[in-house]
Amino acid sequence: MQKVLNYIGGELLPARGGTWLDKPEPATGKTYASVPDSDESDVQRAVEAASRAFPAWSATPAAERSRMLRRIADTIRQRLPDFARAESIDSGKPLTVASTVDIPRSILNFEFFADAVTQFSSEAHATDGVALNYTLRSPLGVVGCISPWNLPLYLLTWKLAPALAMGNCVVAKPSEVTPMTAYLLSQVCRDVGLPPGVLNIVHGLGPKVGAAMSQHPDIPAISFTGSTRVGAEIARVAAPSFKKLSLEMGGKNPNVIFEDCDFDEALATTVRSSFSNQGQICLCGPRIFVQRSLYARFKDALVERTKALKVGDPLEAGTEQGALVSQQHFDKVMSYIDLAKQEGGRILTGGKRASLSGRCAEGWFVEPTLIEGLDASCRTNQEEIFGPVATLIPFEHEDQVLAWANATKYGLAASVWTKDLSRAHRFAARLHSGIVWVNCWMLRDLRTPFGGVKDSGVGREGGWEALRFFTEPKNVCIKL
């Protein structure tokens, strides 16, 4: 039985209360690790450690902070097989995905912001020859970073790297559902000599650890990625203390395929955007709208490709679909498949628990599922399922599908497939979405702002937006 430990003040520690949470392996359903059941006293200890470290870390030259981030990145790269295996076991995702996507992108997060902090600049404005205004940007102090379970190390480092680069100290809460790579990261930080208290990682439940961070008076900013329900609670708790918030939350993203698309590219990418990471990515496109003239051909080809996806042991080569992350999430996804049937949906493929043998016989596997025959306004097409479940809906014309695409409470991402350049620009501009991909999906440029609108969140991460979020601007006006 492995034991995960908190990382506070440079030390690896159990929760002060001495209690533990069981951590099952999704592929087997069996407990394989224990996680600290931390509470507000552990958060307080972490805040105190971060507060002690902040004066020296914030005064450390940017070039030196950059070198520290690069040492962390280099060490993760040296230990990539260990990180990838831990991520796969912990989350249920295929080892090939963890090895080629999650861990490499986590490394790139540190490398990108190591470079960015040395190039960061602020604004200056000459005012009609009578004054000079310039903006100073200072680190906020002790910031809170709360990350989800679907891309554990990737989304944790997406927050940590810019916060640390700008001279902040961090109290971080990874998901208790997938804590292992955060624990490995804490070991890396000790090994490379990150000063004690600069980064603190507190494991545990959201209602204990996350809530304590959200209302702590000495944490002036929270960066959160997770569900809309939890994000709303963080906003409610943090509002009275006027914390700075970045909330990246749920999505019910449309994938709009016009008849003039590149058929083969749209088909292959739709399989990816529907079922990558078992559909457990906030950027997946579970609502697939296909122009009617193309609908029958596209549906038949998509069903064939989906049936061919290999569901299997995440640690085996060739597995394309692993396990869902937990029993609770498995039950939720299966309940939505039942709901789709009740709403009149027709299962084109999948719709059942995937039956595996051997060590994975009790794991939380769901067949990749495609459903048609549902109205765009039904619950299945309005609520976030966050699993390997996608619906197909034919449409007639641009205005019709635009209305359907925009008709949810979410607005995180969208994909559009067309060779008509004018339509691409026009349609993208009218979508209620923070991110629009045209003829692609999940192309990643760390320089661009990332985030959603409506119930998908507030604030932006990525690039200069992330660096600005983790600083406090001060305008200085000097009369000439």
C-alpha positions in Angstrom: 0.0 0.0 0.0 1.5 3.3 -1.1 1.2 6.4 1.1 0.9 9.9 -0.4 2.2 12.7 1.9 1.6 16.4 2.0 4.5 18.7 1.0 4.6 21.6 3.5 7.6 23.8 4.3 9.9 21.5 2.3 8.9 18.4 4.4 6.8 15.4 3.4 4.1 15.0 6.1 0.9 13.2 6.9 -2.2 15.1 7.8 -2.1 16.6 11.3 -5.3 14.7 12.2 -3.7 11.4 11.3 -6.5 10.2 9.1 -6.3 8.8 5.6 -8.4 8.4 2.5 -8.5 5.2 0.4 -7.3 5.6 -3.2 -8.5 2.9 -5.6 -7.0 2.1 -9.0 -9.7 2.8 -11.6 -8.7 -0.2 -13.8 -9.1 -2.7 -11.0 -11.5 -1.0 -8.5 -9.1 -2.0 -5.7 -7.4 0.3 -3.2 -3.7 0.7 -3.8 -2.8 3.9 -1.9 -3.7 6.1 1.1 -4.0 9.9 0.8 -3.9 12.4 3.7 -7.3 13.5 4.9 -6.1 17.0 5.5 -8.1 19.9 7.0 -7.9 23.6 7.8 -5.0 23.0 10.2 -2.8 21.6 7.4 -3.8 24.5 5.2 -2.8 26.9 8.0 0.5 25.2 8.3 1.0 25.5 4.5 0.1 29.2 4.5 2.5 29.9 7.3 5.3 28.1 5.5 4.5 30.0 2.2 4.4 33.3 4.1 7.8 32.7 5.6 9.2 31.9 2.2 7.6 34.7 0.2 10.0 37.6 1.0 13.1 35.8 -0.2 11.4 34.1 -3.2 9.8 37.3 -4.4 13.1 39.0 -4.2 14.9 36.3 -6.2 15.9 37.5 -9.6 13.6 36.4 -12.4 16.5 34.6 -14.2 17.2 32.6 -11.1 13.5 31.6 -10.7 13.5 30.7 -14.3 16.5 28.3 -13.8 14.7 26.7 -10.9 11.7 26.0 -13.0 13.9 24.5 -15.7 15.6 22.2 -13.1 12.1 20.9 -12.1 11.2 20.4 -15.8 14.5 18.6 -16.5 14.1 16.3 -13.5 10.5 15.3 -14.5 11.8 14.5 -18.0 14.4 12.3 -16.5 11.7 10.5 -14.5 9.1 10.5 -17.3 8.4 6.8 -17.3 7.7 6.8 -13.5 5.4 9.9 -13.8 3.6 8.4 -16.7 3.0 5.0 -15.1 1.8 6.7 -11.9 -0.6 8.9 -13.9 -2.0 5.9 -15.7 -2.5 3.8 -12.6 -4.0 6.8 -10.7 -6.4 8.0 -13.3 -7.2 5.0 -15.5 -6.0 6.7 -18.7 -3.9 4.7 -21.2 -0.2 4.7 -20.4 0.6 5.8 -24.0 -1.5 8.9 -23.4 0.2 9.8 -20.1 3.6 9.2 -21.7 3.0 11.3 -24.8 0.6 13.9 -23.7 0.1 14.5 -19.9 3.7 14.4 -18.7 5.4 16.0 -21.7 2.9 18.9 -21.5 3.5 19.3 -17.8 7.2 19.6 -18.6 6.4 22.2 -21.3 4.4 24.2 -18.8 7.5 24.7 -16.6 9.7 25.4 -19.6 7.3 27.9 -21.2 6.9 30.0 -18.1 10.6 29.7 -17.3 11.1 31.5 -20.6 8.1 33.8 -20.3 9.1 35.4 -17.0 12.4 36.5 -18.4 10.6 38.2 -21.3 7.7 39.7 -19.3 7.2 43.4 -19.5 4.7 46.0 -18.3 3.2 49.1 -19.7 4.3 52.7 -20.0 2.3 55.7 -21.2 3.6 59.1 -22.0 0.7 61.6 -21.2 0.9 64.6 -23.7 4.4 65.5 -22.6 3.4 66.4 -19.1 3.6 63.1 -17.3 4.9 59.5 -17.6 2.7 56.7 -16.4 4.1 53.2 -15.9 2.7 50.1 -14.4 4.6 48.0 -11.8 3.5 44.4 -11.4 4.3 42.7 -8.1 3.6 39.1 -7.0 0.4 38.7 -4.9 2.0 36.7 -2.1 0.6 33.3 -1.1 -1.8 32.1 -3.9 -4.0 29.1 -4.0 -4.1 26.6 -6.9 -6.9 23.9 -7.0 -6.6 21.4 -9.8 -8.9 18.6 -11.1 -8.6 14.8 -11.6 -8.8 14.5 -15.4 -5.4 15.9 -16.3 -3.8 15.8 -12.9 -0.2 16.9 -13.4 -0.8 18.9 -16.6 -3.4 21.2 -15.1 -1.6 21.5 -11.7 1.6 22.6 -13.4 -0.4 24.9 -15.7 -1.1 26.9 -12.6 2.0 26.4 -10.5 4.5 27.4 -13.2 3.2 31.0 -13.8 2.5 31.6 -10.1 6.1 30.5 -9.1 7.7 32.2 -12.1 6.2 35.6 -11.0 7.6 35.3 -7.5 4.5 34.0 -5.6 4.5 31.2 -3.1 1.8 28.6 -3.6 -0.5 26.4 -1.6 -1.8 23.8 -4.0 -4.6 21.2 -3.7 -4.6 18.4 -6.2 -7.7 16.3 -6.6 -7.9 13.6 -3.9 -9.0 11.3 -6.7 -5.6 11.5 -8.5 -2.9 12.6 -6.1 0.1 10.5 -7.1 1.9 12.7 -9.7 1.5 15.7 -7.4 3.2 13.7 -4.7 6.0 12.8 -7.2 6.3 16.5 -8.0 6.9 17.3 -4.4 9.7 14.8 -4.3 11.2 16.4 -7.4 11.0 19.9 -5.8 12.9 18.6 -2.7 15.5 17.0 -4.9 16.2 20.1 -7.0 16.5 22.4 -4.0 13.3 24.5 -4.4 13.4 26.6 -1.2 11.2 25.3 1.6 7.7 26.8 1.6 7.8 28.2 -2.0 5.5 25.4 -3.0 3.2 23.5 -0.6 0.9 20.7 -1.6 -2.0 19.8 0.7 -4.0 16.7 -0.2 -7.5 16.0 0.9 -11.2 16.6 0.3 -12.6 19.8 -1.3 -15.0 20.6 1.5 -12.1 20.5 3.9 -8.9 21.6 2.1 -10.4 23.6 -0.8 -12.9 25.4 1.4 -10.2 26.3 3.9 -8.1 27.7 1.1 -11.0 29.7 -0.4 -11.8 31.5 2.8 -8.3 31.9 4.2 -7.6 35.6 4.8 -3.9 35.3 3.8 -4.6 33.8 0.3 -5.5 36.7 -1.9 -6.0 34.7 -5.1 -7.4 31.3 -6.1 -6.9 29.7 -9.5 -9.4 26.8 -9.9 -10.2 24.2 -12.5 -13.1 21.8 -12.0 -16.8 21.6 -12.0 -19.2 24.5 -12.2 -20.8 23.5 -9.0 -17.6 23.7 -7.0 -16.5 26.8 -8.8 -19.7 28.5 -7.8 -19.1 27.6 -4.2 -15.6 28.9 -4.3 -16.9 32.2 -5.7 -19.5 32.4 -3.0 -17.1 31.7 -0.2 -14.3 34.0 -1.6 -16.5 37.0 -2.5 -16.6 38.6 1.0 -12.8 38.8 1.1 -12.6 40.1 -2.4 -10.2 37.5 -3.6 -8.9 37.5 -7.1 -10.4 34.5 -8.9 -9.7 32.5 -12.1 -12.4 29.8 -12.5 -12.1 27.4 -15.4 -15.2 25.1 -15.2 -17.4 22.8 -17.2 -18.2 22.5 -20.8 -20.8 21.0 -23.2 -18.9 21.8 -26.4 -20.4 21.7 -29.9 -18.6 20.1 -32.8 -20.1 21.6 -36.0 -19.4 19.7 -39.3 -20.5 21.4 -42.5 -21.0 19.6 -45.7 -17.9 21.2 -47.3 -15.5 19.9 -44.6 -12.4 17.7 -45.2 -14.3 14.5 -44.5 -11.4 12.3 -43.5 -9.8 14.9 -41.2 -13.1 15.8 -39.6 -13.9 12.2 -39.0 -10.6 11.2 -37.4 -10.5 14.3 -35.3 -14.1 13.8 -34.1 -13.2 10.4 -32.8 -10.4 12.1 -30.8 -12.5 15.0 -29.6 -15.3 12.7 -28.5 -13.4 10.0 -26.7 -9.9 11.2 -25.8 -9.2 10.4 -22.1 -12.5 8.5 -22.1 -14.3 11.8 -22.8 -13.0 13.2 -19.5 -11.6 16.4 -20.9 -13.5 19.7 -20.5 -12.6 20.5 -24.1 -14.1 17.4 -25.6 -16.9 17.9 -28.1 -19.8 15.6 -27.1 -22.5 17.4 -29.2 -21.8 16.5 -32.8 -23.8 18.5 -35.3 -23.5 17.3 -38.9 -25.1 19.0 -41.9 -27.9 16.8 -43.2 -26.6 16.3 -46.7 -23.5 14.7 -45.1 -25.2 13.1 -42.0 -25.8 9.5 -43.1 -22.3 9.1 -44.5 -20.6 10.7 -41.5 -22.7 8.8 -39.0 -21.9 5.4 -40.5 -18.2 6.1 -40.7 -18.1 7.5 -37.1 -19.9 4.5 -35.7 -17.4 2.2 -37.5 -14.4 4.1 -36.1 -15.9 4.2 -32.6 -16.6 0.5 -32.6 -13.0 -0.1 -33.5 -11.6 1.7 -30.4 -9.8 -0.7 -28.1 -11.0 -0.7 -24.5 -8.5 -2.4 -22.3 -6.0 -2.4 -19.5 -4.5 1.2 -19.4 -1.0 -0.3 -18.9 -1.1 -2.4 -22.0 0.3 -1.2 -25.3 -2.5 -0.7 -27.9 -5.2 0.3 -25.4 -7.0 3.4 -26.7 -9.8 3.6 -24.0 -9.0 3.1 -20.3 -11.1 3.2 -17.2 -13.2 6.0 -15.8 -11.6 7.7 -12.8 -13.9 6.4 -10.0 -16.9 4.4 -9.1 -18.9 7.6 -8.5 -18.1 8.9 -11.9 -18.8 5.6 -13.6 -22.2 5.6 -12.0 -22.8 9.1 -13.2 -21.9 8.3 -16.8 -24.0 5.2 -16.8 -27.0 7.1 -15.4 -26.8 9.6 -18.3 -26.8 6.7 -20.8 -30.0 5.5 -19.1 -31.4 9.1 -19.3 -30.6 9.3 -23.0 -32.7 6.2 -23.6 -35.5 7.6 -21.5 -35.4 10.8 -23.6 -35.8 8.7 -26.8 -32.2 8.4 -27.9 -31.1 5.5 -30.0 -27.8 3.9 -29.1 -25.7 3.5 -32.3 -22.8 1.8 -30.5 -21.7 1.2 -27.0 -24.1 2.1 -24.1 -22.9 -0.6 -21.8 -20.2 -1.4 -19.2 -17.2 -2.7 -21.0 -16.4 -6.3 -20.0 -12.8 -7.0 -19.4 -11.1 -10.1 -17.9 -8.1 -10.6 -15.7 -6.9 -7.9 -13.4 -9.3 -5.4 -14.9 -12.5 -7.4 -14.5 -13.8 -5.1 -11.7 -12.6 -1.8 -13.3 -14.8 1.1 -14.2 -14.8 0.8 -18.0 -17.6 2.1 -20.3 -17.9 1.3 -24.0 -17.5 4.4 -26.2 -21.1 5.4 -26.9 -22.8 7.3 -29.7 -26.4 8.3 -29.5 -28.8 9.8 -32.1 -32.5 10.9 -32.1 -32.3 13.4 -29.3 -33.4 17.0 -29.4 -30.8 19.7 -28.9 -32.6 20.9 -25.8 -32.9 17.6 -23.9 -30.9 17.1 -20.7 -28.5 14.7 -22.4 -27.5 17.5 -24.7 -27.6 20.2 -22.0 -25.8 18.7 -19.0 -22.1 17.9 -18.7 -21.6 14.1 -18.8 -17.8 14.1 -18.9 -17.5 10.6 -20.2 -17.2 8.6 -23.4 -20.7 9.6 -24.6 -21.5 11.7 -27.6 -24.6 12.6 -29.5 -25.2 13.2 -33.2 -27.7 15.7 -34.5 -28.3 16.6 -38.2 -28.8 20.3 -39.1 -30.0 22.1 -42.2 -28.3 25.5 -42.2 -25.9 27.8 -40.4 -28.3 29.9 -38.3 -30.1 26.7 -37.1 -26.9 25.0 -35.9 -25.6 28.3 -34.4 -28.6 28.6 -32.2 -28.3 25.0 -31.1 -24.6 25.3 -30.5 -25.1 28.4 -28.3 -28.1 27.0 -26.4 -26.5 25.7 -23.3 -25.4 27.4 -20.1 -21.8 26.5 -21.0 -19.3 28.3 -23.3 -15.9 26.8 -23.1 -14.8 25.5 -26.5 -16.2 24.7 -29.9 -14.9 23.0 -33.1 -16.0 24.1 -36.6 -15.3 22.1 -39.8 -15.6 24.0 -43.2 -13.5 24.9 -46.2 -15.4 28.2 -46.5 -13.0 30.8 -45.0 -15.7 33.5 -44.8 -18.1 31.1 -43.0 -15.3 30.0 -40.6 -14.6 33.6 -39.5 -18.3 34.5 -39.3 -19.4 31.4 -37.4 -16.5 31.5 -35.0 -17.2 35.1 -34.1 -20.9 34.3 -33.3 -20.2 31.3 -31.1 -20.6 31.9 -27.4 -17.3 30.2 -26.6 -14.0 31.2 -25.1 -12.1 29.0 -27.5 -12.9 28.0 -31.1 -11.0 25.5 -33.2 -11.5 25.6 -37.0 -10.6 22.4 -38.9 -8.7 21.1 -35.9 -9.1 20.3 -32.2 -6.8 20.8 -29.1 -4.0 22.6 -31.0 -2.2 24.1 -28.1 -0.3 27.4 -28.0 0.8 28.4 -24.5 0.9 32.0 -25.5 -2.9 32.3 -26.0 -5.5 33.1 -23.3 -7.5 30.1 -22.2 -10.9 30.0 -20.5 -14.7 30.1 -21.1 -17.8 32.3 -20.8 -21.2 31.8 -19.1 -21.1 28.8 -16.7 -17.7 27.7 -18.1 -15.9 30.3 -16.0 -14.4 33.6 -15.5 -10.8 34.8 -16.0 -8.2 33.5 -18.4 -5.1 31.3 -18.0 -2.2 30.8 -20.4 0.5 33.1 -21.7 0.7 36.6 -20.5 -2.8 36.3 -19.0 -1.5 33.8 -16.5 1.4 36.0 -15.6 -0.8 39.0 -15.2 -3.3 37.1 -13.0 -0.6 36.2 -10.5 0.5 39.9 -10.1 -0.9 43.1 -8.6 -0.7 46.1 -10.9 0.3 49.5 -9.5 0.3 52.6 -11.7 3.0 55.2 -11.1 2.5 58.7 -12.5 5.5 61.1 -12.6 5.0 64.7 -13.6 7.6 65.8 -16.1 
